Amino acid sequence: MTLRDLSWIALRTAAGVCALFVTIRGFLGAYGIEFRTDTLISALYVVLPCCSFFIFLFVRRARIELLVHALIAVGYLSAFSFLDWRTCSSFGYCTTVAATVLTTLGAKPVLAAFGVVAFSVAAMLCDDRPVAESTSHSMN
């Protein structure tokens, strides 16, 4: 086992831990959210992060997994930002949309969603096998 293999395992493990955290936070977010107001955004806020760990486990191609995790991260940031904007505008403390998005980007679940993407990119770059043979879960 080479150093490259060990770094790939460490990066995949970090991506898996981040994906698990995002999924758990998605299920916890379903507990307290009001679905009657902004039903579509609220559903996206719950469904997107809940899929993260399952995508990590069951999608075999690294590039497809990376694309789906990137869509999850951007969609989760968008839905979370929209709900944050709705909350802060109802209380009257919003400044700008960009400030709300940047504040939301600093939330741990959103950072973890983008962490999955970053660790997956790094693991894909560490993978020394040809693309045709490469899958996200095989180590030979």
C-alpha positions as CSV (number, residue, x, y, z in Angstrom):
1,M,0.0,0.0,0.0
2,T,1.5,3.3,-1.1
3,L,1.3,6.7,0.5
4,R,-1.1,7.7,-2.4
5,D,-3.4,4.8,-1.4
6,L,-3.4,5.9,2.2
7,S,-4.1,9.5,1.4
8,W,-7.0,8.3,-0.8
9,I,-8.4,6.3,2.0
10,A,-8.1,9.2,4.4
11,L,-9.7,11.6,2.0
12,R,-12.6,9.2,1.3
13,T,-13.1,8.7,5.0
14,A,-13.2,12.5,5.6
15,A,-15.7,12.8,2.8
16,G,-17.8,10.0,4.3
17,V,-17.8,11.6,7.8
18,C,-18.8,15.0,6.3
19,A,-21.6,13.3,4.2
20,L,-22.8,11.4,7.3
21,F,-22.9,14.7,9.3
22,V,-24.8,16.5,6.5
23,T,-27.3,13.6,6.3
24,I,-27.9,13.6,10.1
25,R,-28.4,17.3,10.1
26,G,-30.9,16.9,7.2
27,F,-32.9,14.4,9.3
28,L,-32.7,16.7,12.3
29,G,-33.8,19.7,10.2
30,A,-37.0,17.8,9.2
31,Y,-38.0,17.8,12.9
32,G,-38.5,21.5,13.4
33,I,-39.2,22.9,10.0
34,E,-42.6,24.4,9.0
35,F,-43.6,22.9,5.7
36,R,-46.7,24.9,5.2
37,T,-44.7,28.1,4.3
38,D,-42.5,27.8,1.3
39,T,-43.2,24.0,0.9
40,L,-40.8,23.5,-2.0
41,I,-37.8,25.3,-0.4
42,S,-38.5,23.5,2.9
43,A,-38.6,20.2,1.2
44,L,-35.3,20.9,-0.6
45,Y,-33.8,22.0,2.7
46,V,-34.6,18.6,4.1
47,V,-34.3,16.2,1.2
48,L,-31.0,17.4,-0.3
49,P,-28.8,16.9,2.8
50,C,-30.6,13.6,3.7
51,C,-29.4,12.1,0.4
52,S,-25.7,13.0,1.0
53,F,-24.5,9.8,2.8
54,F,-26.6,7.5,0.6
55,I,-25.0,9.1,-2.5
56,F,-21.6,8.6,-0.9
57,L,-22.3,4.9,-0.2
58,F,-24.1,3.8,-3.4
59,V,-22.9,5.9,-6.3
60,R,-20.0,3.9,-7.9
61,R,-18.5,6.4,-10.3
62,A,-16.3,9.1,-8.8
63,R,-17.2,11.8,-11.3
64,I,-20.9,11.2,-11.0
65,E,-20.7,11.2,-7.2
66,L,-18.8,14.4,-7.3
67,L,-21.3,16.1,-9.6
68,V,-24.3,15.0,-7.4
69,H,-22.5,16.1,-4.2
70,A,-21.8,19.5,-5.8
71,L,-25.5,19.8,-6.8
72,I,-26.4,18.9,-3.2
73,A,-24.0,21.5,-1.7
74,V,-25.2,24.3,-4.0
75,G,-28.9,23.4,-3.6
76,Y,-28.5,23.1,0.1
77,L,-26.8,26.5,0.3
78,S,-29.5,28.0,-1.8
79,A,-32.4,26.5,0.2
80,F,-30.8,27.3,3.6
81,S,-30.0,30.9,2.4
82,F,-33.6,31.4,1.3
83,L,-35.0,30.2,4.6
84,D,-32.4,32.4,6.5
85,W,-33.5,35.4,4.4
86,R,-37.1,34.6,5.1
87,T,-36.4,34.5,8.9
88,C,-34.2,37.6,9.1
89,S,-36.5,39.7,6.9
90,S,-39.4,38.9,9.0
91,F,-37.5,40.2,12.1
92,G,-36.0,43.1,10.1
93,Y,-32.3,42.5,10.6
94,C,-31.3,41.6,7.0
95,T,-28.7,43.7,5.3
96,T,-28.1,42.3,1.9
97,V,-28.8,39.0,0.1
98,A,-25.0,38.4,-0.3
99,A,-24.5,38.9,3.4
100,T,-27.2,36.4,4.2
101,V,-25.6,33.9,1.7
102,L,-22.1,34.4,3.2
103,T,-23.5,34.0,6.7
104,T,-25.3,30.8,5.7
105,L,-22.1,29.5,4.0
106,G,-20.4,29.7,7.4
107,A,-23.0,27.3,9.0
108,K,-21.5,23.9,9.9
109,P,-23.9,21.7,7.8
110,V,-23.3,23.8,4.7
111,L,-19.5,23.8,5.2
112,A,-19.7,20.0,5.6
113,A,-21.6,19.7,2.4
114,F,-18.9,21.6,0.6
115,G,-16.3,19.6,2.5
116,V,-17.7,16.5,0.9
117,V,-17.1,18.0,-2.5
118,A,-13.6,19.2,-1.6
119,F,-12.5,15.9,-0.1
120,S,-14.0,14.0,-3.1
121,V,-12.1,16.2,-5.5
122,A,-8.9,15.6,-3.6
123,A,-9.5,11.9,-3.4
124,M,-10.2,11.8,-7.2
125,L,-6.9,13.6,-7.8
126,C,-5.0,11.1,-5.5
127,D,-6.5,8.1,-7.3
128,D,-3.8,6.9,-9.7
129,R,-5.9,4.4,-11.6
130,P,-7.1,5.1,-15.1
131,V,-10.6,6.7,-15.3
132,A,-12.1,3.7,-16.9
133,E,-11.2,1.5,-14.0
134,S,-11.7,4.1,-11.3
135,T,-14.7,3.8,-9.0
136,S,-15.2,5.7,-5.8
137,H,-15.2,2.6,-3.6
138,S,-12.7,0.1,-5.0
139,M,-9.1,0.1,-3.7
140,N,-7.4,-2.1,-6.3
